[in-house]
Amino acid sequence: MTRSRRDPDLVRAYVRTGGRLRPTRELDLVTLVIAKSDPTPGAAPDVVRVMNLCSRRGALSVAEIAAYLDLPPSVVKILVADLMDSEHLVTPTPAENLPEIALLEEVLNGLRALPA
């Protein structure tokens, strides 16, 4: 006689997301996020895991978070959107890393000079 085996770590996606199917904002798998603050005390375990991962690793994409935590990307999108809404996660601003306009113009001129 065989017993049915249950994975103790198996939690349905709708339980992890509070029954929601869609994130509150449009996120791609390549959307980068960084932790801005610590998780709220009493936060759900998945939220704490996402926040701890982003705090340790720096800027991560939604796909990377899903891979590191072994969660479905659809669940991670909802969790990340919630954390962005509460301002615990933010997208990094690349403003300080922008190249000078002169360099961009030189690159553009070089590309235009290439034979077609």
Contacts in CASP RR format, 6 or more apart in sequence:
PFRMAT RR
TARGET T0000
AUTHOR 0000-0000-0000
METHOD contacts of the structure
MODEL  1
MTRSRRDPDLVRAYVRTGGRLRPTRELDLVTLVIAKSDPTPGAAPDVVRV
MNLCSRRGALSVAEIAAYLDLPPSVVKILVADLMDSEHLVTPTPAENLPE
IALLEEVLNGLRALPA
13 72 0 8 1.000
13 74 0 8 1.000
13 75 0 8 1.000
14 20 0 8 1.000
14 21 0 8 1.000
16 44 0 8 1.000
16 46 0 8 1.000
16 71 0 8 1.000
16 75 0 8 1.000
16 79 0 8 1.000
17 75 0 8 1.000
17 78 0 8 1.000
17 79 0 8 1.000
20 78 0 8 1.000
21 74 0 8 1.000
22 78 0 8 1.000
23 77 0 8 1.000
23 78 0 8 1.000
23 80 0 8 1.000
23 81 0 8 1.000
23 82 0 8 1.000
24 78 0 8 1.000
24 81 0 8 1.000
24 82 0 8 1.000
24 85 0 8 1.000
25 81 0 8 1.000
25 84 0 8 1.000
25 85 0 8 1.000
27 62 0 8 1.000
27 77 0 8 1.000
27 80 0 8 1.000
27 81 0 8 1.000
28 62 0 8 1.000
29 61 0 8 1.000
29 62 0 8 1.000
29 63 0 8 1.000
29 66 0 8 1.000
29 73 0 8 1.000
30 61 0 8 1.000
30 62 0 8 1.000
30 63 0 8 1.000
31 61 0 8 1.000
31 62 0 8 1.000
31 80 0 8 1.000
31 91 0 8 1.000
32 59 0 8 1.000
32 60 0 8 1.000
32 61 0 8 1.000
32 91 0 8 1.000
32 92 0 8 1.000
33 54 0 8 1.000
33 59 0 8 1.000
33 60 0 8 1.000
33 61 0 8 1.000
33 62 0 8 1.000
33 65 0 8 1.000
33 80 0 8 1.000
33 83 0 8 1.000
33 84 0 8 1.000
33 89 0 8 1.000
33 90 0 8 1.000
33 91 0 8 1.000
33 92 0 8 1.000
34 54 0 8 1.000
34 58 0 8 1.000
34 59 0 8 1.000
34 60 0 8 1.000
34 89 0 8 1.000
34 90 0 8 1.000
34 91 0 8 1.000
34 92 0 8 1.000
35 51 0 8 1.000
35 54 0 8 1.000
35 55 0 8 1.000
35 58 0 8 1.000
35 88 0 8 1.000
35 89 0 8 1.000
36 87 0 8 1.000
36 88 0 8 1.000
36 89 0 8 1.000
36 90 0 8 1.000
37 87 0 8 1.000
37 88 0 8 1.000
38 51 0 8 1.000
38 55 0 8 1.000
38 88 0 8 1.000
39 47 0 8 1.000
39 48 0 8 1.000
39 51 0 8 1.000
39 52 0 8 1.000
39 88 0 8 1.000
40 47 0 8 1.000
40 86 0 8 1.000
40 88 0 8 1.000
43 51 0 8 1.000
46 69 0 8 1.000
46 71 0 8 1.000
46 75 0 8 1.000
46 79 0 8 1.000
47 79 0 8 1.000
47 82 0 8 1.000
47 83 0 8 1.000
49 69 0 8 1.000
50 65 0 8 1.000
50 69 0 8 1.000
50 76 0 8 1.000
50 79 0 8 1.000
50 80 0 8 1.000
50 83 0 8 1.000
50 89 0 8 1.000
51 83 0 8 1.000
51 88 0 8 1.000
51 89 0 8 1.000
53 60 0 8 1.000
53 65 0 8 1.000
53 68 0 8 1.000
53 69 0 8 1.000
54 60 0 8 1.000
54 65 0 8 1.000
54 89 0 8 1.000
57 64 0 8 1.000
57 68 0 8 1.000
59 92 0 8 1.000
60 68 0 8 1.000
62 73 0 8 1.000
62 76 0 8 1.000
62 77 0 8 1.000
62 80 0 8 1.000
63 73 0 8 1.000
65 71 0 8 1.000
65 76 0 8 1.000
65 80 0 8 1.000
66 72 0 8 1.000
66 73 0 8 1.000
66 75 0 8 1.000
66 76 0 8 1.000
69 76 0 8 1.000
71 79 0 8 1.000
80 89 0 8 1.000
83 89 0 8 1.000
84 90 0 8 1.000
84 91 0 8 1.000
END
